[in-house]
């Protein structure tokens, strides 16, 4: 028996969001996770420019296919952002210049880059007031998580009605 981790940005000194990530480094991180009792993870891709997020997702999709260690450890993706609160204290380590309001077209592009492996998307409900992106994701079978948010209670209630079913942090 082991653990399944829903949010892994990197491990054992390997950052999954670095542009210079190599397959060898990703494999080392997956091997270290396995040694520490983790059976599978959701690799977490965080807020950045859309092209960079898409490239990071697509690269890991390909490496999952190419390497049985990586493929066995990475069950899918947790996409954290870019539709997060821009406010200090809520934004966390996410770069302010890459945060944006929810955009269904961008979300579709990120899901396509993830190759059907997006399992969780964290967004701030106040960045998706009408719930368009939340409803779309829920309809695609992706768990929508409220996080990095300054949403009011009524905004959170509305978001739950649109399909938010989890909270990140």
N, C-alpha and C positions, 0 to 999 in steps of 0.2 A: 504494500500500500504506500502511496505517496501523495504529494500535494499537487494541486493544479493552481497555478498562479494567473490571475486575470489581468495583471498589469506588470509587465517586465520591460523596462526601458533599456535594459542592458544588464550584464552580470559579469563578475570576475574581471573587472576592468575593461569590458567591451561595451561600448555605447552603440545601441542598435540604430541610433539616429545620426551617426556621423557619416559624412559623405565618403570618407575613406574606408568604411567597413569592408572587410574582406570575408570571403566564404570561410577561410581558415579560422579567422577570429570568431566568427559566428558559431562555427562548429565547436571551438574551445569553450565558449560560453555555454553552449548546450550540453557539452560533456560535464562541465562543472555543475550545472544545474542538476543533472542526473545524479552525480555523486552526492549532492546535498539533499537528495530525496524528492526532487521535483519530477513528476512524471510527464507533465505537459504545461505549456504556457500559452498566453496570448501575447505575442510580441507587440509592444506598444510603440506606435509612431505618433510623435507629438507635433504640435503646431509649428509650421514653417511655411515658406512659400508653397503654393499649390504644386508646382512642378517638382520641387524637392520632395514633398510628401509622396507624390505619385511615384517618383523614381525609387524612393526607399521601399515602398510597398511592393512594387513590381520586382525589384531586385531580390527581396526575400521570398517572394512567390517562386521565382526561378530557382533559387538555392534550395528551397524545400523539395522541389522536384529532383534536383541534382544530387542531393546528399541525404542519405537515410538517417543520419544522426539529427540533422537539422529538421528534416521532414517529420521525424518521430517526436521531436520535442515541441515544435511550433504547431499548435493546433489551429491557429488563426491569428487574427489581428484585433487589437484594441486601438482604435483611432481616437486619440485624445486631442480634440481641436479640429480646425482652427476657430470654431464658433464658440469662443469662450468670452468671459467678461474681460474687458480691457483694464479694469480697475486694479490698482496696486492692492495687494493683499488677497485678491481673488484670482488674479492671473497666474500667480505662482511663478515658475521658471519659464513660462511660455513667452516668447518674444512679442512685445507689444505691436511691432510693425507688421506682424503676420496674422494677428487676430482680426477677425471680420464677422460681419453679420452672417447668419445662416444663408446658404445659397444652394438650392437644389441641384443646379448644374455642376457646381464644384463637388457636391457630395456624390453625385453619380460618377464623376470622373475618379474620385478616390475609391469608390466601391469597385469600379472597373479595374483600377490598378491593383486592387487587393485580390483580384481573381476569384471572387466568390468566398473569400476567407474572412471577411469582416464579420466579427461576432459581437463587438461592443463599440459604440461610438459615444464619447462623452462630449456634451455640449452644454452651454449655459442657456436655459430656457428663455431668458430675456433677449437672447440673440436670435431666437426663433419664435417671436411673439405669436404669429399666426399658426405655428405648429406645422408648417408645410414640410420641413425637412424631417421633423420627428415622425409625422405620419408616414412619410415615404419610407424612412428607415424601418419603422415597425412593420410596415407592409412587406418589406423585403426580408423579414425575419431577423433583423439585426436588433440586439438589445440596445435601447437608448438610455443612457445614464446622464443624469444631471450632475454637473461638476464645474468647478472653477466658476461659480455663479454667485451673483448678488440678487438673485430673483426674490421677489416678494412671495409671501405665502400664497396669494391668489395666482401669481404667475406659475408657481410650482403646481398648484392644483390644476390649472389649465394644461400644463405640460403633461401631467399624469393622464389627463383626459385625451391628449394627443398621442400618447404611447410611451412616455417615460416610465420605466419600470425599475430603475436602479439609481443609486447615488454613488458617485466616485469619491470625491473629496472636495 
